[in-house]
């Protein structure tokens, strides 16, 4: 079972669905992205929610074992990063791992700056740079892993 926070148009969850993962959940702040995701949904095994991770009621998805953050970790403030990690640690009793996709420092700086501006204006995000990476504060161990030469962090609850 997988929960993607910041699921966007649902592309990753649809790919995981094609590979046979049975319980998939996406959360995104943008209702437009949720609507796009629902239009592209390849099966009824994917559920999408329009919500902030800070406000989401995780009791709806207590069975989740894996949480994925891709392409939005660096947009969160340090305070929000810690709050979300503590919330999923506390409210998802079956959690086995968290995968966080790290922004590459050289990747698309103009698009990233624009995304941060839009999220700040529309949703009150406060960007954190450098990224919050002190995962032990939230009771996780972690290791860096590389997928297609991109750096990710794999967190495991202590």
N, C-alpha and C positions, 0 to 999 in steps of 0.2 A: 504494500500500500504506500502510495506516494502523494505528498502534498507539495505543490509548487506555490511559493509565495512570490507574487509578481508574475503571474502566469501569462500575461499579455494575451495574444491571440490563440493560445492553447496549442501551439505547434509542438512543443516538447511533449506535452501530455498525450497528444494524438500519436506521436511516434512511440511512446511507451505503451500505449494501448495496442498498437499494431504488433508489438513484441510480446503481448500476452499478459502484461501486468493488469491485474483485475480491478483494483480499487485506486482510482485517481481523482485528485481534488485540486482545483486551481482557485487561487484568491488573487484578485486584482482590484486596484482602486478605480480603474477606468471602466465605466459601464459600457463604453464603446468597445473596449477590448473584450469584455465579457460577452457582449453580443456577437462579436466576430468569432470568438472561440466557440460559442454555442452553435453558430452557423456551420463551422468546420468540424464539429464533433463527429468522430467516426463511429462511436458506439454509445450505448447508455451507461457505460462503466465510468464515465467522467462526469463529475459534478463541478460546477463553477459558482463562485460566490463573489459578489461585488462588495468588497470590504477592505479596510485597513487591517494588517496583521495585528496591530496593537489593539484593535477593537473587536476582532473576530472571536466568536464563541467556539473555541476548540472542542467543546463537549460534543459538537456535531460530528467530529472526526477523530474521536479518542483512539480509534484503532490504528491510526497512521503510524508507520514505522520509519519512514524516510521523509525528510523535508529538504526541499531544494530551493535555493535562492540563486538565480542566475541574472546577471546584468543589472542588478539594482542595489547590491550590498553597499557600494560606495556612495550611494545617494542618501543613505540613512545617517542621522547624527549618531555620535557615540552613545548618547543616552538612549536613543530609540533602538540601536543595535543591541545593547545590553538588555533593554526591556523585552524585545521580541525573543531573544534567545532564552531569557529566564522564563518567559511565558510559555514557550513551546516545551521547554524542559519540565516545567511544573504541570502543564495541562495535557500533555501527551504521554500517558504512562507506558505506552509500548514503543516509544521512540528508540530507534537503534542507531540512526546516523543522520547527519545534516551535511549537505553538500553546498558549499558557497562558491560561486563563481567570482573571481577577482577581476576587477577592471584592470586591463593592461595600461600602464602609465602612458604609453605612446599611442593607444588606440583611439581613434576618432575624437580628439579633444573638442572639436566644435560641436558635434552631436551631443557629447556628454554634457558640455556646458549648457546647451539649449535644453536638454532633458532636465537637468537640475533646476534651471530657471523655471520651466513649466511646472514641475512638481512643487517647487517652492511657492509659486504664485497660486496654483490651484488647490494644493493639498497641504501646504504649510510644512513641507519637508525642510529640514536643516541638514545640508550636506556635510559629511565628515571626510576630511582629507587631511592627513593620511587615513586610510581605512582602519576601522576598529578590528584588531586582530588578537586581542588579549582574551582568548576564548576560555582560559582557565578561570577567569573571574565569574564565568557563568556555569562552571562545573562541567566543562568539556575538555577532553584531550583532543589533539588534532594533528594531522599531518598534511603536508603539501603534496598534491598529486598533479600530474601534468597529463592533459588530454589534448591531442593534436597541438602540442606545444603551448597550450594555454594553461595557466596556473589556477588551480582550485584548492579549496581547503575542505578536507573531510573531517568532520567533527564526530566524536563518539561521546555519549554521556559517561561521566566518571562513575 
